């Protein structure tokens, strides 16, 4: 810089000298002058490269909040998301067997059987480079309750069984009772509506029998659960996914349940429904017991005069004429142009249930399966969307078509069953195909008629949602990270960074909660897993992430071209000239020497 | 055939059984009449109401006749009363009389919101929810075009709590068309599949001289504690059609079905009443009807009669009149003439509003609401109220004995003015005026047009900006008013018997339009200047100035022999 100033000074002095018209003395080219020229050009270049370019770059680039990329990409490590759920089984047997070493025996045998079943587990599907599906472990531990005795069954069974009680999640009871005393057959198993299983044996004090039955029942239930946990984390693949996974709605903290009565022909038949009490009886209990996982708002409406978009095929039997919808027609059944099914105020995912009354000219309307057999309940389920029940009003004595309250009751039971499937509730069954031939067994599974969901089902759903939310949150974060890295011009606001950090914190919190040995944390783990997913999704779908004005680097350069090009021309030309002069001077020096 | 008749009555009986829950009622009606200039006015109303729990309790979840989405919007955004209209065309007040449901051109939304909740947030959310529901650009309603009228709009409902706030906004450029009509029709219980709504043929109604669709929602408390209310949802459609343009026009007769080019094929039996009414000037003109009506009802307010046909029963194939009906004059007594834009150029302008009282005996009180966008800088000191004293305005003369009143009129301090804030709120001018009998008043003021930012211009900036309609609420005195007792017009307005609302037509204002290629010119210009500056400084720093050394007797050629610069 000093050199530049000196040069400037010298140049001004000289100019002044010329102006004053004093005879100038020949100035000999000095070594000093050429090198000062060089210093000038070098300092200009340094200023441009060190200050100018970075400053320009910094002031014109888009804002990007710093994201914890390391933490995000860590999630894709194998085993990073593995979780383990503690399963606590209390065994109730005749007092003679209630020994700790026997409980250990049952635990070990269960574990062994579960490991054997591992071979038949479905393979995990996922794309490379993404978050791999984690391995989930169900750690079954069996013990005796010291204060307990066999008579406690009645008390436990009579318990109102608040299945959502957080202190009961993950705690099961296995009762071994005498079959003769209870007048049932040997090997009968009852899976209760709470968290209890009863197995009836001829001789409940036979140690080896109890061991074989108990270990097999437990391993069968929890192997099945592990399979479903694996399916839930596998990436979408229609070929290997089983039906219940396709039906299951993606997780959301709130759902809108909309029940619509579609009456295509109210002029001939009018359906009255006491929707309030029907919902209270069939739907509300199930939804309120699930409130610790998701909340639901329920609405109902009646829509008149608009029918389905498909015309059913007429089928003439010897006795009567009916109209038939085949599976290929059902795809186009929903008349979304005329049925008002969406909500005007809420963005929560809707679950739609339709009670469809066909027009008179299409009655009775039946739904057939692919083998042309009429579906028993005349209903069908649309995966991840809702359910449809077809209602054919009966003719009463006056020739008026009417629908009884009893009919509606059946339809609402169907609806509740659809709702269970859509929410991913799986019926607990023992896998008879894998049963060793030496065990005779007849299993019955009791549903909980009060709430529509049993304790076992609730726990299974809870664990499924935890694992699913955890993996989906990690996958969302991972793709967000990849997206942000692959698009250097994307604006990233601070709020995105906050949400991502929240999601990462919630993932960690879920894992911490699950690694604790005390049990009642499963519900809190479920809450933090759902929080992780919500934060990750809201970061991913944030409107600021899709900028309306998007300037690629070329545009940034193009705007400044009218400045850069002329400036660069004079800069390069000047530098070349000076360099050339410097070189020729050096050459002449060498020559002179 | 006999069997057919029985179910009909049974179904009707069943209806009342089905409706025991909250007693929803639904009635639909269309009134058709000839206008003075031969055009046909059809006014459809679809009225629903139901007893519901109070708005604050959020208790309404099950819907039968009430549209779920409308009730959902009302409950979520705590708007116990709101009115929305989409209108196109000019309503010719002079020849057609007052409109059945007054609405300004474009879209208008006004709502009363519960002050217990965040009113401004709920207002914005209400607009955007309705925008989604009706496929309209109501989401352009924000604080910069929302007004807070005082008493121009009177609430038709009643709600719990007194903390109720009104918001009003118009979008004069909103074009109402099929995409708004389709969702509007879908909200009807019978949609456009049955009942009189089948007549609403978009090809015909949008081809008319005027059309306006509206939805009015209000809660009404049934008791003092407001634990029970009635929720009323009224949808209405007004269309003015030209029978000359319809194919069914033979001689001077017209028929509804050919006018709309639709037939009522299906009856809407879920409606409690479904009627078609033809309005006739007097009882004697019944003979001009194409088919006999089931009922003829006098309408005392207008002195006309209404021939009623039941659309739930069997309908005849022709409904109309054989020859032109002569309605004697219009019934409009006061009207509010169009805003007139004055001034020239792109810098200054002015607005003049005419109000005419054609009644020769009765005075009127008007409350005028003018809401102007912030980019018009209104000068309140230029506000003038003038009358054409002694001059003939149209066919009216302001008689001289009223003069003293006129002087008083201007002196009465009845102007409420809220200045605009740039990009935040519109200016609001609220004037209460006495309009003496047989007089024409002109209210005028000047404004400056401001310069907008480059990005604030619409894509077709040269078209100009629409100014929303001004609203006048006019109160009429029942009896001749004693001029000596003339009081403050605000008080007079609030005590007036009937108030009718009128809108002017929107006006187009040309604002200074920038050259939109300017930013690029500025960028290029600035860059060139900077490059020039840089180049000269750089040259000064690197160029070497050598004096010319003239060495005599030496003819050596070389550096500096002929150049001064290198």
Interface residues (C-beta under 8 A of the other chain):
Chain A: X4 X7 X8 X11 X14 X15 X18 X24 X26 X27 X29 X33 X37 X40 X41 X44 X258 X266 X267 X268 X270 X272 X274 X275 X276 X297 X298 X299 X300 X301 X302 X304 X305 X306 X338 X340 X342 X343 X344 X345 X346 X398 X399 X400 X559 X560 X561 X562 X563 X565 X566 X567 X570 X571 X574 X575 X577 X578 X581
Chain B: X3 X6 X7 X10 X11 X14 X15 X17 X18 X21 X61 X62 X63 X64 X65 X67 X68 X69 X70 X72 X73 X76 X77 X125 X129 X132 X133 X186 X187 X189 X190 X191 X193 X194 X266 X267 X268 X269 X270 X523 X524 X526 X527 X528 X530 X531 X532 X534 X535 X538 X539 X540 X541 X542 X543 X544 X545 X546 X547 X549 X559 X566
